[in-house]
Amino acid sequence: MFQPISAFPAGGNTQALSETTMRLSFEDDAAEKPSGSEFGAMLGRVIQDIEKPKDLEDKLTMDLLAGKPIDTHDIMIAGAQGDLMLQMASTVVSKVANAYQTLINMQV
């Protein structure tokens, strides 16, 4: 009656599914479960990635003030990227906090 979807192999073989799963940019290649220290290290890398555009904007601004030939568009782009990344991080934190609050408020 029902035809199996080609992306989901019949017989419960999940090997093909795991090969097509996309990895996130902050995920390590190790297949082990992360420990607390690995989570802390990952969180530190994510925070550094969020700070990179703002650091670039500051560097470009200082170079411009020092008289180097810097395009002001590059400064504005770096600033906009930094603002966008900070806004995205703030939104993710809010969503995670709301999900946590929802789970805590569930009655079992």
ROSE-4610 file (N, C-alpha, C; in Angstrom, 1 decimal, always signed):
// ROSE-4610
residu = [M/M/M/F/F/F/Q/Q/Q/P/P/P/I/I/I/S/S/S/A/A/A/F/F/F/P/P/P/A/A/A/G/G/G/G/G/G/N/N/N/T/T/T/Q/Q/Q/A/A/A/L/L/L/S/S/S/E/E/E/T/T/T/T/T/T/M/M/M/R/R/R/L/L/L/S/S/S/F/F/F/E/E/E/D/D/D/D/D/D/A/A/A/A/A/A/E/E/E/K/K/K/P/P/P/S/S/S/G/G/G/S/S/S/E/E/E/F/F/F/G/G/G/A/A/A/M/M/M/L/L/L/G/G/G/R/R/R/V/V/V/I/I/I/Q/Q/Q/D/D/D/I/I/I/E/E/E/K/K/K/P/P/P/K/K/K/D/D/D/L/L/L/E/E/E/D/D/D/K/K/K/L/L/L/T/T/T/M/M/M/D/D/D/L/L/L/L/L/L/A/A/A/G/G/G/K/K/K/P/P/P/I/I/I/D/D/D/T/T/T/H/H/H/D/D/D/I/I/I/M/M/M/I/I/I/A/A/A/G/G/G/A/A/A/Q/Q/Q/G/G/G/D/D/D/L/L/L/M/M/M/L/L/L/Q/Q/Q/M/M/M/A/A/A/S/S/S/T/T/T/V/V/V/V/V/V/S/S/S/K/K/K/V/V/V/A/A/A/N/N/N/A/A/A/Y/Y/Y/Q/Q/Q/T/T/T/L/L/L/I/I/I/N/N/N/M/M/M/Q/Q/Q/V/V/V]
num = [1/1/1/2/2/2/3/3/3/4/4/4/5/5/5/6/6/6/7/7/7/8/8/8/9/9/9/10/10/10/11/11/11/12/12/12/13/13/13/14/14/14/15/15/15/16/16/16/17/17/17/18/18/18/19/19/19/20/20/20/21/21/21/22/22/22/23/23/23/24/24/24/25/25/25/26/26/26/27/27/27/28/28/28/29/29/29/30/30/30/31/31/31/32/32/32/33/33/33/34/34/34/35/35/35/36/36/36/37/37/37/38/38/38/39/39/39/40/40/40/41/41/41/42/42/42/43/43/43/44/44/44/45/45/45/46/46/46/47/47/47/48/48/48/49/49/49/50/50/50/51/51/51/52/52/52/53/53/53/54/54/54/55/55/55/56/56/56/57/57/57/58/58/58/59/59/59/60/60/60/61/61/61/62/62/62/63/63/63/64/64/64/65/65/65/66/66/66/67/67/67/68/68/68/69/69/69/70/70/70/71/71/71/72/72/72/73/73/73/74/74/74/75/75/75/76/76/76/77/77/77/78/78/78/79/79/79/80/80/80/81/81/81/82/82/82/83/83/83/84/84/84/85/85/85/86/86/86/87/87/87/88/88/88/89/89/89/90/90/90/91/91/91/92/92/92/93/93/93/94/94/94/95/95/95/96/96/96/97/97/97/98/98/98/99/99/99/100/100/100/101/101/101/102/102/102/103/103/103/104/104/104/105/105/105/106/106/106/107/107/107/108/108/108]
x = [+0.8/+0.0/+0.9/+1.8/+2.7/+4.0/+4.6/+5.9/+7.0/+8.1/+9.1/+9.7/+10.0/+10.7/+12.2/+12.7/+14.0/+15.1/+14.9/+15.8/+15.9/+14.9/+14.8/+14.9/+16.0/+16.2/+15.3/+14.7/+13.9/+14.8/+14.2/+15.0/+15.7/+15.5/+16.0/+17.5/+18.1/+19.5/+19.7/+20.2/+20.4/+21.8/+22.6/+24.0/+23.9/+23.0/+22.9/+22.4/+21.5/+21.1/+22.2/+23.0/+24.1/+25.1/+25.3/+26.2/+25.7/+24.4/+23.9/+23.6/+23.8/+23.5/+24.5/+24.0/+24.9/+25.5/+26.7/+27.3/+27.3/+27.1/+27.2/+28.6/+28.8/+30.2/+30.9/+30.2/+30.9/+31.0/+30.5/+30.7/+32.0/+32.6/+33.9/+33.6/+34.7/+34.5/+34.5/+34.8/+34.8/+33.3/+33.1/+31.8/+31.4/+32.3/+32.1/+31.2/+30.5/+29.6/+30.5/+30.1/+31.0/+30.9/+32.0/+32.0/+31.8/+31.8/+31.6/+32.7/+33.9/+35.0/+34.9/+34.5/+34.4/+33.3/+32.2/+31.1/+31.6/+32.4/+32.9/+33.8/+34.6/+35.6/+34.8/+33.7/+32.9/+32.2/+31.7/+31.0/+32.0/+33.3/+34.3/+34.6/+34.6/+34.9/+33.7/+32.5/+31.4/+31.4/+31.7/+31.8/+32.9/+34.0/+35.1/+34.7/+33.9/+33.4/+32.4/+31.7/+30.8/+31.6/+32.7/+33.5/+34.3/+34.6/+35.5/+35.1/+33.8/+33.5/+33.7/+33.4/+33.5/+35.0/+35.8/+37.3/+37.8/+37.3/+37.7/+37.3/+36.1/+35.6/+36.5/+36.8/+37.7/+39.1/+39.6/+41.0/+40.9/+39.9/+39.7/+39.5/+38.8/+38.6/+39.9/+40.7/+41.9/+42.9/+42.9/+43.7/+43.3/+42.0/+41.5/+41.9/+41.8/+42.3/+43.8/+44.5/+46.0/+46.4/+45.4/+45.7/+45.9/+45.7/+45.8/+44.6/+44.8/+43.7/+42.7/+41.7/+40.7/+39.4/+38.7/+37.4/+36.3/+35.6/+34.6/+33.5/+33.3/+32.3/+32.6/+33.9/+34.4/+34.1/+34.3/+34.1/+32.6/+31.8/+30.3/+29.8/+30.4/+30.0/+30.4/+31.6/+32.1/+31.2/+30.8/+29.9/+28.6/+28.0/+26.7/+26.8/+27.9/+28.0/+28.1/+28.8/+28.9/+27.6/+26.8/+25.5/+24.6/+24.6/+23.8/+24.1/+25.4/+25.8/+25.4/+25.5/+25.2/+23.6/+22.9/+21.4/+21.0/+21.7/+21.4/+21.7/+22.8/+23.2/+22.2/+21.8/+20.8/+19.5/+19.0/+17.8/+17.9/+19.1/+19.3/+19.2/+19.8/+19.8/+18.4/+17.6/+16.2/+15.4/+15.6/+14.8/+15.2/+16.5/+16.9/+16.3/+16.4/+15.8/+14.3/+13.6/+12.1/+11.9/+12.7/+12.5/+12.7/+13.8/+14.1/+13.0/+12.4/+11.3/+10.1/+9.8/+8.7/+8.8/+10.1/+10.3/+10.2/+10.6/+10.6/+9.1/+8.3/+6.9/+6.0/+6.5/+5.7/+5.4/+4.1/+3.8/+3.9/+4.5/+4.7/+3.7]
y = [-1.2/+0.0/+1.3/+1.3/+2.5/+2.2/+3.1/+2.9/+3.5/+2.8/+3.4/+4.6/+5.6/+6.8/+6.4/+6.9/+6.4/+7.0/+8.1/+8.6/+7.8/+7.1/+6.2/+4.8/+4.1/+2.8/+1.8/+0.8/-0.2/-1.1/-1.7/-2.7/-2.0/-0.7/-0.1/+0.2/+0.2/+0.5/+2.0/+2.5/+3.9/+4.4/+3.5/+3.8/+4.9/+4.8/+5.7/+7.1/+7.1/+8.3/+9.1/+8.4/+9.1/+9.7/+9.1/+9.6/+10.9/+11.1/+12.3/+13.4/+13.2/+14.2/+15.3/+16.5/+17.7/+18.0/+18.3/+18.7/+20.2/+20.7/+22.1/+22.6/+23.9/+24.4/+24.3/+24.3/+24.2/+22.8/+21.8/+20.5/+19.9/+19.1/+18.5/+17.2/+16.7/+15.5/+14.2/+14.3/+13.2/+12.7/+11.4/+10.9/+10.7/+11.0/+10.7/+11.8/+11.4/+12.4/+13.4/+14.7/+15.7/+15.7/+15.9/+16.1/+17.6/+17.9/+19.3/+20.2/+19.7/+20.6/+20.8/+19.8/+19.9/+20.9/+20.9/+21.8/+23.2/+23.4/+24.7/+25.2/+24.3/+24.7/+25.1/+24.4/+24.7/+26.0/+26.3/+27.5/+28.7/+28.5/+29.5/+29.8/+28.8/+29.0/+29.8/+29.5/+30.2/+31.6/+31.9/+33.3/+34.0/+33.4/+34.0/+34.3/+33.4/+33.6/+34.8/+35.0/+36.1/+37.5/+37.4/+38.6/+39.0/+38.1/+38.3/+39.5/+39.7/+40.8/+42.2/+42.2/+43.4/+43.8/+42.7/+43.0/+43.5/+42.9/+43.4/+44.8/+45.2/+46.5/+47.5/+47.1/+48.0/+48.1/+47.1/+47.1/+48.0/+47.8/+48.7/+50.1/+50.4/+51.8/+52.4/+51.7/+52.2/+52.4/+51.5/+51.7/+52.9/+53.1/+54.3/+55.6/+55.6/+56.7/+57.0/+55.9/+56.0/+56.5/+56.6/+57.2/+56.1/+54.9/+53.8/+53.9/+53.4/+53.5/+52.4/+52.6/+51.6/+52.1/+51.2/+51.5/+51.5/+52.6/+52.7/+51.7/+51.2/+50.2/+48.9/+48.6/+47.4/+47.5/+48.7/+49.0/+48.8/+49.4/+49.3/+47.8/+47.1/+45.7/+44.8/+45.1/+44.3/+44.7/+45.9/+46.3/+45.6/+45.6/+45.0/+43.5/+42.8/+41.4/+41.1/+42.0/+41.8/+42.0/+43.0/+43.2/+42.1/+41.6/+40.4/+39.2/+38.9/+37.7/+37.8/+39.0/+39.3/+39.1/+39.6/+39.5/+38.0/+37.3/+35.9/+35.1/+35.4/+34.7/+35.0/+36.3/+36.6/+35.9/+35.8/+35.1/+33.6/+33.0/+31.6/+31.4/+32.3/+32.2/+32.3/+33.2/+33.4/+32.1/+31.6/+30.4/+29.2/+29.0/+27.9/+28.1/+29.4/+29.6/+29.4/+29.8/+29.5/+28.0/+27.3/+25.8/+25.2/+25.6/+25.1/+25.4/+26.6/+27.0/+26.1/+25.9/+25.0/+23.6/+23.0/+21.7/+21.6/+22.6/+22.7/+22.8/+23.5/+23.7/+22.5/+21.6/+20.4/+19.5/+19.1/+18.2/+16.8/+15.9/+14.5/+13.6]
z = [+0.0/+0.0/+0.0/+0.9/+1.0/+0.4/-0.4/-1.0/-0.1/+0.2/+1.1/+0.4/+1.2/+0.7/+0.4/-0.7/-1.1/-0.1/+0.5/+1.5/+2.7/+3.0/+4.2/+3.8/+3.9/+3.4/+4.2/+3.5/+4.1/+4.9/+5.9/+6.8/+7.9/+8.2/+9.3/+9.2/+8.0/+7.8/+7.9/+9.0/+9.2/+8.7/+8.2/+7.8/+6.7/+5.7/+4.7/+5.2/+6.2/+6.8/+7.4/+8.2/+8.9/+8.0/+6.8/+5.9/+5.2/+5.1/+4.5/+5.5/+6.7/+7.7/+7.7/+7.6/+7.5/+8.9/+9.0/+10.3/+10.4/+11.6/+11.9/+11.9/+11.7/+11.6/+12.9/+14.0/+15.3/+15.9/+15.2/+15.6/+15.3/+16.2/+16.0/+15.2/+14.6/+13.8/+14.6/+15.9/+16.8/+17.0/+17.0/+17.1/+18.6/+19.5/+20.9/+21.5/+22.6/+23.3/+23.9/+23.8/+24.4/+26.0/+26.6/+28.0/+28.4/+29.6/+30.1/+29.6/+29.6/+29.1/+27.6/+26.9/+25.4/+25.1/+25.9/+25.7/+26.0/+27.0/+27.4/+26.3/+25.7/+24.7/+23.4/+23.1/+21.9/+22.1/+23.3/+23.6/+23.5/+24.0/+23.8/+22.4/+21.5/+20.1/+19.4/+19.8/+19.3/+19.7/+20.9/+21.4/+20.6/+20.4/+19.6/+18.2/+17.6/+16.3/+16.2/+17.3/+17.3/+17.4/+18.1/+18.3/+17.1/+16.2/+15.1/+14.2/+13.8/+13.0/+13.7/+15.0/+15.8/+15.9/+16.1/+16.2/+14.9/+13.7/+12.4/+12.2/+12.6/+12.5/+13.3/+14.5/+15.3/+14.6/+14.1/+13.5/+12.2/+11.4/+10.2/+10.5/+11.6/+12.0/+12.5/+13.3/+13.7/+12.5/+11.6/+10.4/+9.6/+9.5/+8.8/+9.5/+10.8/+11.6/+11.5/+11.3/+11.1/+9.8/+8.9/+7.5/+6.5/+6.8/+5.8/+4.8/+3.6/+2.6/+2.8/+3.7/+4.0/+3.4/+2.8/+2.2/+3.4/+3.5/+4.6/+4.5/+3.3/+3.1/+3.8/+3.8/+4.6/+6.1/+6.6/+8.0/+8.3/+7.4/+7.7/+7.5/+6.6/+6.4/+7.6/+8.1/+9.3/+10.5/+10.7/+11.8/+11.6/+10.4/+10.2/+10.5/+10.1/+10.3/+11.8/+12.5/+14.0/+14.7/+14.2/+14.8/+14.5/+13.3/+12.9/+13.7/+13.9/+14.7/+16.1/+16.7/+18.1/+18.2/+17.3/+17.4/+17.2/+16.3/+16.2/+17.4/+18.1/+19.3/+20.4/+20.5/+21.5/+21.3/+20.0/+19.7/+20.0/+19.8/+20.1/+21.6/+22.3/+23.8/+24.3/+23.8/+24.2/+23.9/+22.7/+22.3/+23.2/+23.5/+24.4/+25.8/+26.3/+27.6/+27.7/+26.6/+26.5/+26.5/+25.7/+25.6/+27.0/+27.6/+29.0/+30.0/+29.9/+30.8/+30.5/+29.3/+28.9/+29.4/+29.3/+29.8/+31.3/+32.0/+33.5/+33.9/+33.2/+33.6/+33.2/+32.5/+32.1/+33.3/+33.4/+34.5/+34.0/+34.9/+34.5/+35.2]
